[in-house]
Amino acid sequence: MSGKIKLPHKCPSCNKTVAQTEKDLSDLFGYRTMNGGVTNQSYCKACRSK
């Protein structure tokens, strides 16, 4: 991955889902490719599926 991810990461939509570790981030939020690099999704998977 490129760049830095600041943990803990909280979903700005529900303010409930929090990733404390890189595994949590992968499981709860997922990643996306942006401008040739990979970054974490801002919203949790539950909020994105609404």
C-alpha positions as CSV (number, residue, x, y, z in Angstrom):
1,M,0.0,0.0,0.0
2,S,1.1,3.5,-0.6
3,G,0.6,6.4,1.8
4,K,-0.2,6.3,5.4
5,I,-3.4,5.3,7.1
6,K,-4.1,6.8,10.5
7,L,-5.6,4.4,13.0
8,P,-8.0,4.2,14.7
9,H,-10.3,4.9,11.7
10,K,-14.0,5.7,12.4
11,C,-16.7,5.7,9.8
12,P,-17.9,9.3,9.2
13,S,-21.4,8.2,8.3
14,C,-22.4,6.1,11.3
15,N,-19.7,7.1,13.8
16,K,-20.0,3.5,15.2
17,T,-17.7,1.3,13.2
18,V,-14.0,1.7,14.3
19,A,-11.0,0.0,13.0
20,Q,-8.2,-0.3,15.5
21,T,-5.8,-2.5,13.4
22,E,-5.0,-3.1,9.8
23,K,-7.0,-6.3,9.8
24,D,-10.0,-4.5,11.2
25,L,-9.6,-1.9,8.5
26,S,-9.6,-4.6,5.8
27,D,-12.5,-6.5,7.3
28,L,-14.7,-3.6,8.2
29,F,-13.9,-0.9,5.6
30,G,-12.0,-2.4,2.7
31,Y,-9.6,-0.7,0.3
32,R,-9.9,1.1,-3.0
33,T,-7.5,2.0,-5.8
34,M,-7.1,5.8,-6.3
35,N,-4.7,7.6,-8.5
36,G,-2.5,4.5,-8.9
37,G,-2.3,3.9,-5.2
38,V,-4.4,1.9,-2.7
39,T,-6.2,3.6,0.2
40,N,-8.8,2.6,2.7
41,Q,-12.5,3.2,2.2
42,S,-13.9,6.1,4.3
43,Y,-17.3,4.6,5.0
44,C,-17.7,1.2,6.5
45,K,-19.0,-1.7,4.5
46,A,-22.3,-1.6,6.3
47,C,-22.9,2.1,5.5
48,R,-21.9,1.5,1.8
49,S,-24.4,-1.3,1.5
50,K,-27.4,0.8,2.6
